[in-house]
Amino acid sequence: MRRLTALIAFVFSASMATAEAPVTTFTLDNGMDVVVIEDHRAPVVVHMVWYKAGSADEQRGVSGVAHFLEHLLFKGTKTLEPGEFSATVAANGGSDNAFTSFDQTAYHQRVAADRLELMMRMESDRMLNIQLGPEEILTERDVIIEERNMRVENDPSALFREQFRAAQYLNHPYGTPIIGWKHEMSNLTLDDALAYYRQYYAPNNAILLVAGDVTPDEVRALAKEYYEPLPANPDLEERARAQEPAQTAERRMVYRDPRVAQPYVMRSYLAPERDSGAQETAAALSILAEILGGGQTSVFTQKLQFEEQKAVYTSAFYNATSLDDTTFGLVIVPAPGVTLEEAEAALDGALAEFMTEGVDPEQLDRIKFQMKAAQIYAQDDVNRLARRYGDALTSGLTVEDVQAWPDILQAVTAEDVMAAAQLVFDRKQSVTGYLMSEEVTQ
Amino acid sequence: MIRFILAFALIVTGLSARAEIDIQQVESPGGFKAWLVEDHSIPFVALELRFKGGGSLDLPGKRGATNLMVATLEEGAADMDARDFAAAREAIAAELRFDMGDDTVSVSAKFLTETKDEAMALLRAALIEPNFDETAVERVRQQVLSNIRSDAKDPDEIVGDVFYADVFGDHPYGSAHSGTVDSVSGLTRDDLIAAHQGALAKDRVYIAAAGDISAEDLGALLDELLGALPETGLPQPADVDVVTEAGVQVVPFDTPQSVALFGHKGLERDHPDFFTAYVLNQILGGGGFEARLMEEVREKRGLTYGVYSYLVPKDHAALMLGRVASANDRIAEAITVIRDEWAKMAEEGVTQEELDAVKTYLTGAYPLRFDGNGPIARILVGMQMDDLTPAYVTERNAMVEAVTLADVKRVAGELLRPDQLKFTVAGQPVGLDTPGQ
């Protein structure tokens, strides 16, 4: 122990250079926000458009339509043949993809810096001009169903998490899977996709992110040429999804599947997310997740894996960046011979002990130092840096919030962590799920 | 003192991007050879070590020993137990990753310049003086066993296990390097010590670094870090000729989507036609939507979310493989389409248009890979393992450009073997005839 303290003392006395990558922001006349992150080490740019619309912005009954539309955006516009978008990116040595989440949908390409204009020309085109035939729709719907088969139907753990999440959210659309419920996916139509497209795909609902070997002036000139002429959607409404009622009854569930080889227990609690100008509780919860489940020196690993040996694996997770209420979760994978009931009891025992013992100040110091160092390592990956901004700006946060976040994390005290823990660990707002095989071999 | 063998100022040119990469070849006073790209703009270093010979070095009856050994390296070393080690690593925010495959043990380290000495002392302890104490080994063993049991019910893993067992039999490639429940349960501390001495040795280490470090400092660091490794380790396994029979082998598993692994003999990395084969595969089943398999199986027919083919030049065998997953009632059609495309390309090769498009993609994409200390260190260590020279970085795109339509046609005829294309399918596939079953 003495040795460790000496190390920490050394590290914290040393000055830590944190030359952040330069970030520039501006807004186009049609309301489209632009963020430029410079990194001139390699002649590469990442070009992304993030829409402030995800699966949680869908109408009820057409789950999966946001993700379906994301696929259809590769199917051609008035001027681009189906597949031509990606083929053009590839022919220019680049790579492209897209993803859909609860709160956002993003399209991104990674290309040589001098190909930025071509990306802007094509991406701005498909913001308003997609053109789809009935046949493409049916084929692509088969593709997303196969995607669901791969990601969910073939994976009992994914099926379990889907049911689990639906139990966590009583009213908010976060309880509906991003990829969609299977029975609704198979009925999705072109009109469903176009309705979503017309409502949400507009410059005043989008953020342009360009990161890499580019200057803000270059981006501004190109963005003015390609994105600024696009008309804003005047009917765009405030993002107001159905919110959770007071959750007053703890939920418990069991999912059985013969394909389960390793049973486990998962618990999650409804939790506050990062709010613009008020990120302190979320910062404390982020650190709480690290304290409980972040690696070998974490509370759960120490108590449940090293000391009691009730678990082969434990974790704590918290998704801080979210537009609406998020979750704080715990997982315990029991050691051989330990039942799920015993594992759950051990997890609750460890949690209760932690609530009494409080935060180990050395662990808190180590976590904060690692978060500081992560800022330095992050500069090596401008793509990840850009995603951090995209994620935040489509989750109700501002550039200022993103830039303030590291300091807010550093300011978190042991008292803040314990207060956040008191707040979040409310069983009435929780779901506890058992994933198990049908065989009774426990 | 440090000795510079040569320093290249390489300019990788693609379609338009020019990445300037200055690869220094460094030899430490103690004789360790490393490649370095120095860049002082961010105060950290990425260091990559590779030891040739991974799970394939497992001794008879000790399947899984190398895997368990690697997984236990950071669970206590020198005078530290697992917790001390982790706490020390966290306190300096160093990232130390240990991984392995059939042919390689990989060590990836990232550390802040200001904590270089502490980070390297920790890494040295893990590499040279791991404790393998009983409680740590037992804890990691249970995690490994849990993974093995999960893999046994995962169709993605099942197809691989069955396919490789069929092709490679008793050769180490014929079984999963994590071992079986029985073999892993039987491993002793002595087995791990033997695996450690056998896998991590001076005669098989490859080194690359990128970031905030000078050649001189790197040399000194390497001598301190690796100087106490044993000179030699276990012998590498024998080479195997891949022999497959065309047909479909079904592994019944109750799940809605069937997973298929398919393939046959491939080409060695140092084969003169490897580059042509690489270009050809990109057109057949490489990553993009433009690849023929993706176009035919997904884009035109919606039979899958993803279908890929890839060259797998292992150290002791060469394969050409592919993967697809389709609903149980659609996998038969997917397999038919893949077979047809395989035969078509074997017969006809590719079109000039396809070749031109894939060349612009490959040459344009190459310089974009060198976009950070982490990626650069990984590329540099991989090049050394493939026995390439630093000049490859500048020559590579010209080699892509030099591939002609006639080359592709000839290599397609030799590489693609529809009469040997073996499919292993896990699931409840409907309508698959299963010759060879």
Chai-1 contact restraints between the chains, C-beta under 6 A:
chainA,res_idxA,chainB,res_idxB,connection_type,confidence,min_distance_angstrom,max_distance_angstrom,comment,restraint_id
A,L4,B,A87,contact,1.0,0.0,6.0,A-B,restraint_1
A,L7,B,A91,contact,1.0,0.0,6.0,A-B,restraint_2
A,I8,B,A91,contact,1.0,0.0,6.0,A-B,restraint_3
A,V11,B,I92,contact,1.0,0.0,6.0,A-B,restraint_4
A,A14,B,E114,contact,1.0,0.0,6.0,A-B,restraint_5
A,A17,B,P43,contact,1.0,0.0,6.0,A-B,restraint_6
A,A42,B,A19,contact,1.0,0.0,6.0,A-B,restraint_7
A,A42,B,F370,contact,1.0,0.0,6.0,A-B,restraint_8
A,A42,B,D371,contact,1.0,0.0,6.0,A-B,restraint_9
A,P43,B,A17,contact,1.0,0.0,6.0,A-B,restraint_10
A,V44,B,L368,contact,1.0,0.0,6.0,A-B,restraint_11
A,V44,B,D371,contact,1.0,0.0,6.0,A-B,restraint_12
A,G83,B,F289,contact,1.0,0.0,6.0,A-B,restraint_13
A,S86,B,F289,contact,1.0,0.0,6.0,A-B,restraint_14
A,A87,B,E290,contact,1.0,0.0,6.0,A-B,restraint_15
A,A90,B,G288,contact,1.0,0.0,6.0,A-B,restraint_16
A,A90,B,E290,contact,1.0,0.0,6.0,A-B,restraint_17
A,A90,B,Y361,contact,1.0,0.0,6.0,A-B,restraint_18
A,A91,B,A357,contact,1.0,0.0,6.0,A-B,restraint_19
A,A91,B,T360,contact,1.0,0.0,6.0,A-B,restraint_20
A,N92,B,G364,contact,1.0,0.0,6.0,A-B,restraint_21
A,G93,B,G14,contact,1.0,0.0,6.0,A-B,restraint_22
A,G93,B,L15,contact,1.0,0.0,6.0,A-B,restraint_23
A,G93,B,Y361,contact,1.0,0.0,6.0,A-B,restraint_24
A,G93,B,G364,contact,1.0,0.0,6.0,A-B,restraint_25
A,G93,B,A365,contact,1.0,0.0,6.0,A-B,restraint_26
A,A112,B,S16,contact,1.0,0.0,6.0,A-B,restraint_27
A,A112,B,A17,contact,1.0,0.0,6.0,A-B,restraint_28
A,D114,B,S16,contact,1.0,0.0,6.0,A-B,restraint_29
A,T139,B,G302,contact,1.0,0.0,6.0,A-B,restraint_30
A,D142,B,G302,contact,1.0,0.0,6.0,A-B,restraint_31
A,V143,B,R298,contact,1.0,0.0,6.0,A-B,restraint_32
A,V143,B,G302,contact,1.0,0.0,6.0,A-B,restraint_33
A,V143,B,Y305,contact,1.0,0.0,6.0,A-B,restraint_34
A,E146,B,T304,contact,1.0,0.0,6.0,A-B,restraint_35
A,E146,B,Y305,contact,1.0,0.0,6.0,A-B,restraint_36
A,E147,B,Y305,contact,1.0,0.0,6.0,A-B,restraint_37
A,N149,B,P256,contact,1.0,0.0,6.0,A-B,restraint_38
A,N149,B,Q257,contact,1.0,0.0,6.0,A-B,restraint_39
A,N149,B,A327,contact,1.0,0.0,6.0,A-B,restraint_40
A,M150,B,Y305,contact,1.0,0.0,6.0,A-B,restraint_41
A,M150,B,A325,contact,1.0,0.0,6.0,A-B,restraint_42
A,E153,B,P256,contact,1.0,0.0,6.0,A-B,restraint_43
A,N154,B,T255,contact,1.0,0.0,6.0,A-B,restraint_44
A,N154,B,Q257,contact,1.0,0.0,6.0,A-B,restraint_45
A,R259,B,K153,contact,1.0,0.0,6.0,A-B,restraint_46
A,A261,B,R149,contact,1.0,0.0,6.0,A-B,restraint_47
A,A261,B,S150,contact,1.0,0.0,6.0,A-B,restraint_48
A,A261,B,K153,contact,1.0,0.0,6.0,A-B,restraint_49
A,Q262,B,S146,contact,1.0,0.0,6.0,A-B,restraint_50
A,Q262,B,S150,contact,1.0,0.0,6.0,A-B,restraint_51
A,Q296,B,A86,contact,1.0,0.0,6.0,A-B,restraint_52
A,T297,B,R83,contact,1.0,0.0,6.0,A-B,restraint_53
A,T297,B,A86,contact,1.0,0.0,6.0,A-B,restraint_54
A,T297,B,A87,contact,1.0,0.0,6.0,A-B,restraint_55
A,V312,B,Q142,contact,1.0,0.0,6.0,A-B,restraint_56
A,V312,B,Q143,contact,1.0,0.0,6.0,A-B,restraint_57
A,V312,B,S146,contact,1.0,0.0,6.0,A-B,restraint_58
A,A335,B,Q142,contact,1.0,0.0,6.0,A-B,restraint_59
A,R366,B,E90,contact,1.0,0.0,6.0,A-B,restraint_60
A,R366,B,A91,contact,1.0,0.0,6.0,A-B,restraint_61
A,F369,B,A93,contact,1.0,0.0,6.0,A-B,restraint_62
A,Q370,B,E90,contact,1.0,0.0,6.0,A-B,restraint_63
A,Q370,B,A93,contact,1.0,0.0,6.0,A-B,restraint_64
A,A373,B,A93,contact,1.0,0.0,6.0,A-B,restraint_65
A,A373,B,L112,contact,1.0,0.0,6.0,A-B,restraint_66
A,I376,B,F44,contact,1.0,0.0,6.0,A-B,restraint_67
A,Q379,B,I42,contact,1.0,0.0,6.0,A-B,restraint_68
A,D380,B,I42,contact,1.0,0.0,6.0,A-B,restraint_69
A,D380,B,G372,contact,1.0,0.0,6.0,A-B,restraint_70
A,D380,B,N373,contact,1.0,0.0,6.0,A-B,restraint_71
A,D380,B,G374,contact,1.0,0.0,6.0,A-B,restraint_72
A,D381,B,G372,contact,1.0,0.0,6.0,A-B,restraint_73
